[in-house]
Amino acid sequence: MSTWGLGLKDLAPFTFCEAPLFLDPNNLSQYSPVELLQSAAKGHVGLDHRFLRALLERKEEALPALVEFSLHDHEADAVDLAPELIAFFRQWKTPEAIPFLIRYIREDPEDVPDEVVELIVDIGAPALEPLLALYEELEESESGEVAFILANLRIRDDRILRILAGRLEYDLSDSVLLLGMYGDPAVGSALDDVEKSLTEEEPQLKKEIAAVREALGAVSKASPDRDIEDAEFDIFSLYPEKADIPVEVLNEDERVELLTHSVQEVRAAAANSFFNRELSNEQRRKLLDVAQHDTSAKVRARAWEALTTATEETEVVGPMLSALRRSDVSAEERGGLLVGLASEADRNEVRAAMNELYENPEGRAKALEAMWRSMHPSFREKFAKHLDDTNLEVRRSAVWGVGYYGIRSEMERLRKLFEDEDLRSDALFAYALAIPSEVSRGRMNGLLARIENDARGLSEMEEELVKAALDERLMLAGKEPFFAQQED
């Protein structure tokens, strides 16, 4: 969690009132900017276009609220809003952002996001003195990013030139680039000064200075790769039209409370957050009540799914089977019911309902999901034929089915999906489940390396995903997980 804010003791007097626990995402203009920011930091409102407009349309109120908010200590926040503050300040290009940006850079001066660099360059002259002061605070090894910002600030100042010239001996090639970006004719005299200070015992450095002059000539004729672009920033391009509340950061009591929220999308997200979790008696009771009585088919479907870990309870499975037998249940709700009943696929009526929903294009994706979750052998032949389906969610369910059923004839088709940005993660997990190999703990590191090679590299998150899949494979074979125990 970011700690970019100052402590409360450092604040000018400012009062943050307590925001309502959860906001109505369709009517955010009724809340003050302070309430919006507090709620977003708690994870009580989704970050989407509705949230953006509620602040952007009230700049006179919102800007001072964002500035004051940026001064607080945010280590305990459920959601780190630093990226959102940067985005708002970029939209407004406001000098009021400078104190926040300097503290943000100071926290990790060797890894400054491009967005921060571009914002400071857009703000321009008001950033000069704070940047120079920050540069003096940092060790030379930490100050390269600040030097880059100064070189691109489009301000001619002898102090900037001295800083850039002074870095020549520390990092010759990077300093050449920065001097070229700075683009002042005085660069030549700065090199003269460096050259005059050299002794006869430093011939190699003289040669390097000559190389610097030649390189500067080339740099002045071409735009460096890291040059700052002047493209107009559009904050709305960074966020979806609508986003659910980030229920994954909320505690269980908050998520239970959301089951009665006035907005159906919020209730659905809250119900979905309990999926594949062990439920307390109270949670099970509330989810069952939502599944049976909520006015939205989408919410009822997510609540039925969330009850999948409780189907051993008669008070749960009985109502689920009763709902399944009703002819007026929509395809959407029936899909949620069948995913929730996946572990009950030994029942003839459950399997028959899965096959019936599979024949309905509207419900096919959920039917296939229920089938692969059941792992009932009668469904094995359903998946491969849908790896090229026109419906993305049908393809996704087919990928998981190929993985969990270990359909090795489809490995090449899974590998091709590594190039599909929508399905790469799903394909990696399925590939790890199905790749031909002896299932033993001793083979896991070798399998991980093989999958990484086949996928042409794995990101850190993808590696964790593949490790989870390989552990899942071991557990399905009745063996202890390998990577999870290593971490423990």
C-alpha positions as CSV (number, residue, x, y, z in Angstrom):
1,M,0.0,0.0,0.0
2,S,1.3,3.4,-0.9
3,T,2.4,5.8,1.9
4,W,2.7,8.9,-0.2
5,G,0.8,11.2,2.2
6,L,2.0,13.1,5.1
7,G,0.8,12.4,8.6
8,L,-2.2,14.2,10.0
9,K,0.1,16.3,12.1
10,D,1.4,17.9,8.9
11,L,-1.9,19.1,7.6
12,A,-3.3,22.5,7.5
13,P,-6.6,22.7,9.3
14,F,-9.1,20.8,7.3
15,T,-12.1,18.7,8.3
16,F,-13.0,15.4,6.6
17,C,-16.5,14.4,7.4
18,E,-17.6,10.8,7.6
19,A,-19.0,9.6,4.3
20,P,-22.0,7.3,4.0
21,L,-21.0,3.7,4.2
22,F,-21.9,2.9,0.6
23,L,-22.9,5.4,-2.1
24,D,-25.5,5.2,-4.9
25,P,-23.2,5.0,-8.0
26,N,-26.0,6.3,-10.2
27,N,-26.4,9.5,-8.2
28,L,-22.9,10.5,-7.1
29,S,-23.5,14.2,-7.6
30,Q,-25.5,14.3,-4.3
31,Y,-22.3,13.6,-2.3
32,S,-19.5,16.1,-1.6
33,P,-16.1,15.6,-3.2
34,V,-14.8,14.8,0.3
35,E,-17.3,12.0,0.7
36,L,-16.5,10.6,-2.7
37,L,-12.8,10.5,-2.0
38,Q,-13.3,8.9,1.4
39,S,-15.7,6.3,0.0
40,A,-13.4,5.5,-2.9
41,A,-10.4,5.0,-0.5
42,K,-12.5,2.6,1.5
43,G,-13.6,0.6,-1.5
44,H,-17.2,1.8,-1.1
45,V,-17.7,3.1,-4.7
46,G,-16.4,1.9,-8.1
47,L,-13.9,4.0,-10.0
48,D,-15.6,4.7,-13.3
49,H,-17.0,7.5,-15.5
50,R,-19.7,8.2,-13.0
51,F,-17.1,8.8,-10.3
52,L,-15.0,10.9,-12.6
53,R,-17.9,13.2,-13.7
54,A,-19.0,13.7,-10.1
55,L,-15.6,15.3,-9.4
56,L,-14.7,16.9,-12.8
57,E,-18.0,18.8,-13.1
58,R,-17.3,20.5,-9.7
59,K,-13.7,21.5,-10.1
60,E,-13.9,24.5,-7.7
61,E,-15.0,22.1,-4.9
62,A,-13.1,19.0,-6.0
63,L,-9.6,20.5,-6.6
64,P,-9.0,21.7,-3.0
65,A,-10.5,18.4,-1.7
66,L,-8.1,16.4,-3.8
67,V,-5.2,18.5,-2.7
68,E,-6.0,18.1,1.0
69,F,-6.8,14.4,0.6
70,S,-3.3,14.0,-1.0
71,L,-1.7,15.3,2.2
72,H,-3.1,12.6,4.5
73,D,-1.5,9.3,5.5
74,H,-3.1,6.6,3.3
75,E,-1.3,3.6,4.5
76,A,-4.4,2.0,6.0
77,D,-6.7,2.7,3.0
78,A,-8.3,-0.3,1.3
79,V,-7.8,1.3,-2.1
80,D,-4.7,3.3,-3.1
81,L,-6.0,6.4,-4.8
82,A,-2.6,7.8,-5.9
83,P,-3.2,6.8,-9.5
84,E,-6.5,8.6,-9.5
85,L,-5.0,11.7,-7.9
86,I,-2.4,11.7,-10.7
87,A,-5.1,11.3,-13.3
88,F,-7.2,14.2,-12.0
89,F,-4.2,16.4,-11.7
90,R,-3.2,15.5,-15.3
91,Q,-6.6,16.4,-16.5
92,W,-6.4,19.8,-14.8
93,K,-2.6,20.4,-15.3
94,T,-2.7,22.2,-12.0
95,P,0.3,23.5,-10.1
96,E,-1.5,22.7,-6.8
97,A,-0.4,19.1,-7.5
98,I,3.3,19.8,-7.1
99,P,3.7,19.1,-3.3
100,F,1.9,15.7,-3.8
101,L,4.1,14.8,-6.8
102,I,7.3,15.7,-5.1
103,R,6.4,13.4,-2.1
104,Y,5.3,10.7,-4.5
105,I,8.7,10.8,-6.3
106,R,10.6,10.9,-3.0
107,E,9.0,7.6,-2.0
108,D,10.6,5.8,-4.9
109,P,12.8,8.1,-6.9
110,E,14.3,5.4,-9.1
111,D,10.9,4.3,-10.5
112,V,8.9,7.4,-11.5
113,P,5.8,6.5,-13.7
114,D,5.6,8.2,-17.1
115,E,2.3,9.7,-16.0
116,V,4.0,11.7,-13.3
117,V,6.8,12.8,-15.6
118,E,4.3,14.0,-18.2
119,L,2.2,15.8,-15.6
120,I,5.2,17.7,-14.1
121,V,6.4,18.7,-17.6
122,D,2.9,19.9,-18.4
123,I,2.8,22.0,-15.3
124,G,6.2,23.5,-16.1
125,A,7.8,26.4,-14.3
126,P,6.1,26.0,-10.9
127,A,7.8,22.6,-10.6
128,L,11.4,23.9,-11.1
129,E,12.3,24.9,-7.5
130,P,10.8,21.9,-5.8
131,L,12.5,19.6,-8.3
132,L,15.9,21.2,-7.8
133,A,15.4,20.9,-4.0
134,L,14.5,17.3,-4.3
135,Y,17.5,16.6,-6.6
136,E,19.8,18.0,-3.8
137,E,18.2,15.6,-1.3
138,L,18.9,12.5,-3.3
139,E,22.0,10.4,-3.7
140,E,23.5,10.5,-7.2
141,S,22.4,6.9,-7.8
142,E,18.8,7.8,-7.0
143,S,18.5,11.1,-8.9
144,G,18.5,10.0,-12.5
145,E,14.7,10.2,-13.0
146,V,14.6,13.7,-11.5
147,A,17.4,14.7,-13.8
148,F,15.4,13.4,-16.7
149,I,12.4,15.5,-15.7
150,L,14.5,18.6,-15.4
151,A,16.0,18.0,-18.8
152,N,12.5,17.9,-20.3
153,L,11.0,20.7,-18.3
154,R,11.6,23.1,-21.3
155,I,13.1,25.7,-19.0
156,R,16.6,27.2,-19.6
157,D,18.3,27.5,-16.2
158,D,22.0,27.3,-15.4
159,R,21.3,25.1,-12.4
160,I,19.7,22.5,-14.6
161,L,22.7,22.6,-17.0
162,R,25.1,22.2,-14.1
163,I,23.2,19.2,-12.9
164,L,23.2,17.5,-16.3
165,A,26.8,18.3,-17.0
166,G,27.8,17.1,-13.5
167,R,26.3,13.7,-14.2
168,L,28.7,13.1,-17.2
169,E,31.3,11.3,-15.1
170,Y,28.6,9.3,-13.2
171,D,26.7,8.0,-16.3
172,L,28.1,9.1,-19.6
173,S,25.6,7.6,-22.0
174,D,22.5,8.7,-20.0
175,S,23.9,12.2,-19.5
176,V,24.5,12.6,-23.3
177,L,20.8,11.8,-23.8
178,L,19.7,14.2,-21.2
179,L,21.9,17.0,-22.5
180,G,20.5,16.4,-26.0
181,M,17.0,16.6,-24.6
182,Y,17.8,19.8,-22.7
183,G,18.9,21.2,-26.1
184,D,20.6,24.4,-25.0
185,P,23.5,25.7,-27.1
186,A,25.3,26.3,-23.7
187,V,25.7,22.5,-23.5
188,G,28.8,22.9,-25.6
189,S,30.4,25.2,-23.1
190,A,29.5,22.9,-20.3
191,L,31.5,20.2,-22.1
192,D,34.4,22.7,-22.5
193,D,34.4,23.2,-18.8
194,V,34.5,19.5,-18.1
195,E,37.3,19.0,-20.6
196,K,39.4,21.8,-19.2
197,S,39.3,20.2,-15.7
198,L,40.8,17.0,-17.0
199,T,44.5,16.2,-16.4
200,E,47.0,14.5,-18.7
201,E,46.5,11.3,-16.7
202,E,42.9,11.1,-18.0
203,P,43.2,10.5,-21.7
204,Q,40.4,8.0,-21.8
205,L,37.9,10.5,-20.4
206,K,39.0,13.1,-23.0
207,K,38.1,10.5,-25.7
208,E,34.8,10.0,-24.0
209,I,34.1,13.8,-24.1
210,A,34.9,13.8,-27.8
211,A,32.4,11.0,-28.2
212,V,29.9,13.0,-26.2
213,R,30.2,15.9,-28.6
214,E,29.6,13.6,-31.6
215,A,26.7,11.9,-30.0
216,L,25.1,15.3,-29.0
217,G,25.2,16.2,-32.7
218,A,23.2,13.1,-33.5
219,V,20.8,13.5,-30.6
220,S,20.0,17.1,-31.7
221,K,18.8,15.7,-35.1
222,A,16.5,13.0,-33.8
223,S,13.9,12.8,-31.1
224,P,15.0,10.6,-28.3
225,D,12.8,7.6,-27.4
226,R,12.1,8.9,-24.0
227,D,11.1,12.4,-25.2
228,I,7.9,13.7,-23.7
229,E,4.8,13.7,-26.0
230,D,2.3,16.6,-26.1
231,A,-0.7,14.3,-26.8
232,E,-3.9,15.6,-25.1
233,F,-4.7,13.6,-22.0
234,D,-8.1,12.0,-21.7
235,I,-8.9,10.7,-18.2
236,F,-12.0,8.9,-19.4
237,S,-9.9,6.6,-21.6
238,L,-8.4,5.1,-18.4
239,Y,-11.6,4.0,-16.8
240,P,-14.7,2.0,-17.7
241,E,-18.2,3.5,-18.1
242,K,-19.3,1.5,-15.1
243,A,-17.3,-0.4,-12.5
244,D,-18.5,-2.6,-9.6
245,I,-17.5,-1.7,-6.1
246,P,-14.1,-3.5,-5.5
247,V,-15.7,-6.0,-3.1
248,E,-12.4,-8.0,-2.9
249,V,-11.0,-5.3,-0.6
250,L,-14.0,-5.2,1.7
251,N,-14.3,-7.2,4.9
252,E,-17.1,-9.9,5.2
253,D,-19.4,-7.7,7.2
254,E,-19.3,-5.0,4.6
255,R,-19.9,-7.5,1.8
256,V,-22.9,-8.9,3.6
257,E,-24.3,-5.4,4.0
258,L,-24.0,-4.9,0.3
259,L,-26.4,-7.8,-0.4
260,T,-29.2,-5.3,0.3
261,H,-27.8,-2.4,-1.7
262,S,-30.3,-0.5,-3.8
263,V,-28.3,-1.1,-7.0
264,Q,-28.6,-4.6,-8.5
265,E,-25.0,-4.6,-9.9
266,V,-23.7,-3.9,-6.4
267,R,-25.8,-6.7,-4.9
268,A,-24.6,-9.1,-7.6
269,A,-21.0,-8.2,-7.1
270,A,-21.4,-8.7,-3.3
271,A,-23.0,-12.1,-3.8
272,N,-20.3,-13.1,-6.2
273,S,-17.6,-12.2,-3.7
274,F,-18.7,-15.2,-1.6
275,F,-18.2,-17.7,-4.4
276,N,-16.0,-20.7,-3.6
277,R,-15.7,-19.6,0.0
278,E,-16.7,-21.5,3.1
279,L,-19.8,-19.7,4.5
280,S,-20.8,-19.0,8.0
281,N,-24.3,-19.9,9.1
282,E,-25.3,-16.2,8.9
283,Q,-23.8,-15.8,5.4
284,R,-25.5,-18.9,4.1
285,R,-28.8,-17.8,5.5
286,K,-28.6,-14.3,3.9
287,L,-27.4,-15.6,0.5
288,L,-30.2,-18.1,0.4
289,D,-32.7,-15.4,1.2
290,V,-31.2,-13.2,-1.6
291,A,-31.3,-16.2,-4.0
292,Q,-35.0,-16.8,-3.3
293,H,-36.3,-13.3,-3.0
294,D,-34.2,-10.7,-4.8
295,T,-36.0,-8.9,-7.6
296,S,-33.1,-9.3,-10.0
297,A,-32.4,-12.5,-11.9
298,K,-28.7,-11.6,-12.1
299,V,-28.4,-11.2,-8.3
300,R,-30.3,-14.4,-7.7
301,A,-28.0,-16.2,-10.1
302,R,-24.8,-15.0,-8.3
303,A,-26.3,-15.9,-4.9
304,W,-27.1,-19.4,-6.1
305,E,-23.6,-19.8,-7.3
306,A,-22.2,-18.6,-4.0
307,L,-24.0,-21.4,-2.2
308,T,-22.0,-24.0,-4.1
309,T,-19.9,-24.8,-1.0
310,A,-23.1,-25.4,1.1
311,T,-25.0,-27.9,-1.0
312,E,-24.4,-30.7,1.6
313,E,-26.8,-28.8,3.7
314,T,-30.4,-30.0,3.2
315,E,-31.7,-26.5,3.9
316,V,-29.7,-25.3,0.9
317,V,-29.8,-28.0,-1.7
318,G,-33.6,-28.5,-1.3
319,P,-34.5,-24.9,-2.3
320,M,-31.9,-25.1,-5.1
321,L,-33.4,-28.2,-6.6
322,S,-36.9,-26.8,-6.2
323,A,-35.9,-23.7,-8.1
324,L,-34.3,-25.8,-10.8
325,R,-37.5,-27.7,-11.4
326,R,-39.5,-24.5,-12.0
327,S,-40.3,-23.8,-15.7
328,D,-40.3,-20.0,-15.3
329,V,-36.7,-19.7,-14.2
330,S,-34.7,-17.6,-16.8
331,A,-31.6,-18.9,-18.5
332,E,-29.5,-16.5,-16.5
333,E,-30.8,-17.7,-13.1
334,R,-30.7,-21.3,-14.2
335,G,-27.0,-20.9,-15.1
336,G,-26.3,-19.7,-11.6
337,L,-28.3,-22.5,-10.1
338,L,-26.4,-25.1,-12.1
339,V,-22.9,-23.7,-11.3
340,G,-24.0,-23.8,-7.7
341,L,-25.2,-27.4,-8.1
342,A,-22.0,-28.5,-9.9
343,S,-21.0,-30.9,-7.1
344,E,-24.4,-32.5,-7.4
345,A,-23.9,-33.7,-11.0
346,D,-24.4,-37.3,-9.9
347,R,-28.1,-36.5,-9.7
348,N,-29.8,-37.3,-13.0
349,E,-32.0,-34.2,-13.0
350,V,-29.0,-31.9,-12.5
351,R,-27.1,-33.4,-15.4
352,A,-30.2,-33.3,-17.6
353,A,-30.7,-29.6,-16.7
354,M,-27.0,-28.9,-17.6
355,N,-27.5,-30.6,-21.0
356,E,-30.8,-28.7,-21.6
357,L,-29.2,-25.3,-20.8
358,Y,-26.2,-26.2,-23.0
359,E,-28.6,-26.4,-26.0
360,N,-29.7,-22.8,-25.3
361,P,-27.1,-20.4,-26.8
362,E,-28.1,-17.8,-24.2
363,G,-27.1,-20.2,-21.4
364,R,-24.3,-22.2,-23.0
365,A,-21.4,-20.5,-21.4
366,K,-22.8,-21.1,-17.9
367,A,-23.8,-24.6,-18.8
368,L,-20.2,-25.4,-19.8
369,E,-18.9,-23.8,-16.7
370,A,-21.2,-26.0,-14.5
371,M,-20.1,-29.0,-16.5
372,W,-16.3,-28.5,-16.0
373,R,-16.8,-27.6,-12.4
374,S,-18.7,-30.9,-11.9
375,M,-15.9,-32.9,-13.7
376,H,-18.6,-35.6,-14.4
377,P,-17.2,-37.9,-17.1
378,S,-20.3,-37.6,-19.3
379,F,-19.4,-34.1,-20.2
380,R,-15.8,-34.7,-21.5
381,E,-16.7,-34.3,-25.2
382,K,-18.5,-31.0,-24.8
383,F,-15.5,-28.7,-24.6
384,A,-13.1,-29.0,-27.5
385,K,-15.7,-28.2,-30.1
386,H,-16.2,-24.7,-28.5
387,L,-12.6,-23.5,-28.4
388,D,-13.3,-21.4,-31.5
389,D,-16.8,-20.3,-30.5
390,T,-17.8,-16.8,-31.5
391,N,-18.9,-16.1,-27.9
392,L,-16.0,-15.2,-25.6
393,E,-17.5,-16.6,-22.5
394,V,-18.3,-19.9,-24.2
395,R,-14.7,-20.1,-25.4
396,R,-13.5,-19.3,-21.8
397,S,-15.6,-22.1,-20.4
398,A,-14.3,-24.5,-23.1
399,V,-10.7,-23.6,-22.2
400,W,-11.3,-24.5,-18.6
401,G,-13.1,-27.7,-19.5
402,V,-10.1,-28.8,-21.7
403,G,-7.8,-28.1,-18.7
404,Y,-9.8,-29.8,-16.0
405,Y,-10.6,-32.8,-18.1
406,G,-7.0,-33.1,-19.2
407,I,-7.8,-33.2,-22.9
408,R,-4.3,-33.5,-24.3
409,S,-5.3,-33.6,-27.9
410,E,-6.1,-29.9,-27.6
411,M,-2.7,-28.7,-26.3
412,E,-1.7,-27.0,-29.5
413,R,-5.0,-25.0,-29.6
414,L,-4.4,-24.0,-26.0
415,R,-0.9,-22.8,-26.9
416,K,-2.3,-20.6,-29.7
417,L,-4.5,-19.0,-27.1
418,F,-1.4,-17.7,-25.3
419,E,-1.5,-15.0,-28.0
420,D,-5.1,-14.0,-27.1
421,E,-5.1,-11.2,-24.6
422,D,-8.7,-12.1,-23.5
423,L,-7.9,-15.7,-22.8
424,R,-4.2,-16.0,-22.2
425,S,-4.6,-16.3,-18.4
426,D,-7.3,-18.9,-18.8
427,A,-5.2,-20.8,-21.3
428,L,-2.2,-20.8,-19.1
429,F,-4.1,-22.3,-16.2
430,A,-5.7,-24.9,-18.4
431,Y,-2.4,-25.8,-20.1
432,A,-0.8,-26.4,-16.7
433,L,-3.6,-28.7,-15.8
434,A,-3.5,-30.7,-19.0
435,I,0.2,-30.8,-20.1
436,P,1.3,-34.4,-20.4
437,S,3.5,-35.4,-17.5
438,E,3.8,-37.7,-14.5
439,V,1.9,-36.0,-11.6
440,S,4.5,-35.8,-8.9
441,R,5.8,-33.1,-6.7
442,G,9.3,-33.7,-8.1
443,R,8.2,-32.8,-11.6
444,M,6.6,-29.4,-10.7
445,N,9.7,-27.2,-11.2
446,G,10.4,-28.8,-14.5
447,L,6.8,-28.3,-15.7
448,L,6.9,-24.7,-14.6
449,A,10.0,-24.1,-16.7
450,R,8.5,-25.9,-19.7
451,I,5.3,-23.9,-19.5
452,E,7.3,-20.6,-19.2
453,N,9.2,-21.6,-22.4
454,D,6.0,-22.6,-24.3
455,A,4.4,-19.3,-23.3
456,R,7.5,-17.3,-24.3
457,G,7.9,-16.0,-20.8
458,L,5.6,-15.4,-17.8
459,S,4.9,-12.2,-15.9
460,E,5.1,-12.4,-12.1
461,M,1.3,-12.8,-11.9
462,E,1.2,-15.4,-14.6
463,E,3.9,-17.4,-12.8
464,E,1.8,-17.4,-9.7
465,L,-1.2,-18.5,-11.7
466,V,0.6,-21.4,-13.3
467,K,2.0,-22.5,-9.9
468,A,-1.6,-22.5,-8.5
469,A,-2.7,-24.6,-11.5
470,L,0.1,-27.1,-10.9
471,D,-0.7,-27.3,-7.2
472,E,-4.4,-27.9,-8.2
473,R,-3.3,-30.7,-10.4
474,L,-1.4,-32.4,-7.6
475,M,-4.4,-32.0,-5.2
476,L,-6.8,-33.5,-7.9
477,A,-4.5,-36.5,-7.9
478,G,-4.7,-36.7,-4.1
479,K,-1.3,-35.3,-3.4
480,E,0.1,-32.4,-1.4
481,P,0.6,-29.1,-3.2
482,F,4.2,-28.2,-4.0
483,F,4.5,-24.5,-4.5
484,A,2.1,-23.5,-1.7
485,Q,4.2,-25.5,0.8
486,Q,7.4,-23.9,-0.5
487,E,5.9,-20.5,0.3
488,D,4.8,-21.6,3.7
